[in-house]
Amino acid sequence: MKTLKFLILIALTSTLASVVVHTQDRIATYALRGPVRTFRTEVATFALKDGNYVEGPRVVQMEASFNTDGNRTDLYLYNDQGILSRRIEMKFDGQKMTECINYDGLGKIWLRIVDVYDNEGRIKEEINYNGDGSLHSKTTFKRNDRGQLIESTEYTAAGVLLEQKNNRYEGVTLHSSERKLYRSDGTLQSTELYVAPNRRDTIIYRPDGSVANKSVRIGQEIASYNADGSLQKVTTISDQGRLLDELNLSKTEATTRESQIPDQIDAHGNWTRQTKWFVNANGSRPLKVTYRAITYYEN
């Protein structure tokens, strides 16, 4: 299941990264509408008590801040107990991110990312440093005569290839993009092929090179397959905050569904409460509810 969640995450984030290059973080990453300043999410799980499902105590999950350009400047992530586990600070020069610092829950730096731009304001190099200041990896970018990004490669400090991405264009339009991710030992971890306008195929590999699973995303729907090619899950991504509706299939167990349903929406069209429901042949029950407190810049 962890691998499958990772698969869906790759399908979502890679599509955003390659297609929505210049879109503000609040839109591209969180699908937030309006001049968002901050948001905070809290989650409560349900327990069966006296024949009714009762909402438990809320636990903070995430907090984020955005500048007036809509780019995220701070992100706080918490574990299941509501304890801070990670903080990310991002610095900008206009729309260009110049530095990103990752802290652990105790405030210790474990990764620092520096972006370098050319005279035209286009990224030409990304340098990742470990917490002690030593080089972790470096990504370089190549462009064609039109200035279009055609290749990016990331190598570790020891020269091991971690990621390679190649883009192909038809005139000014991106036609396709192929991305390969490698483990630190050089073995292939995943491949992704995006074909415009809305298809992305992702394959996850085991360390021995065999296929672990595969997904195909077309528009807002992701079909996930087992290693034997059988369909395992169908995920539909809603336009409302990119909430997920997951249909789980199995050869040995009954079909189930998990759906995230928005319960409350604010004046800007952002959900402020959503419930995750579990549905099987016996009926439906709530799994958890997520609250999202959002503040906005004044117009």
C-alpha positions, 0 to 999 in steps of 0.5 A: 500500500505504501508503494501505491500511495507513492505511485499516486503521489508521483503521478500527481506531483510530476504532472504539476511540475512538468505542466504547470511550470510558472503557476503559483504554488497555492494553485499548482500544489494545493489547488487553492483559490483566491489570495491565500495567506496561510492555511492549517489542516487538522485531522480527526478520526472516527470511532464507533461508540454506542452504535454511532461513529464519533469524531475524535480529537483533532490533530494538526497535520500541516501548516503553510504560508504564501507570499503575495505572489502566491508562492509558498514561503513556509511549510510545517508537517506534523506526524500522527501525534501532531508533533512537528516532524519537518519544516521547509522554508523557501526564499524568492526573488520575485517569482524565482525561488532562490533557496529552499531549506529543509529542517527536521522537527528539532530545527536542524537543517538536513537539506538546503537547495539553491537555484541558480538562474541565467541572465534571462531569469531561467533556471540553469542549475540546482544545487542540493547540500546536506545539513553539514554543508557538504554537496548532496547532488547537483541538477543541470538544465539544457535548453534548445535554441528557443530557450525551451528546457529539453533536458535535466539531469541530477547526479550525486556528489559521487557522480551517481545519476539520480534523475534524468528528464527529457522534453520534446516539443512541437513548435512552442508546445510540449509534446512529451516528457520522459523522466527516470528516477534512480536509487542511490545505488544506481538501480532504476526506481521509476519511469514516467512518460507524459504525452500531451495533453493529458496522459502519464504512464508511471512504472515503479521497479523493484531493486532487482529490476522487476516491475512492482506496479504501474499507473496510467493517468488520463486527465483526472483519472489514475488507473493503478495496476499490479505487477501481473497487469491486473487492475488494482485501483482507480483514482479520480481526482476532483477539481475541488481541491484535488480530493481523491475518490479511490475504487479498490479492486482485488481478486480475492476481496470485495471491492471497496471505495474511499472517497473524500467529500467536501462538506464545507466550502468558503466564499473563495471556493476552497473547502474548509472541511472534508470527510473521507468515507469508506464504502463496501457491500455492508454500507458506508462509514466515515474514516476521518474528517479534515478541517482546513483554516484559511486566511487571505490577503485583503484585496 
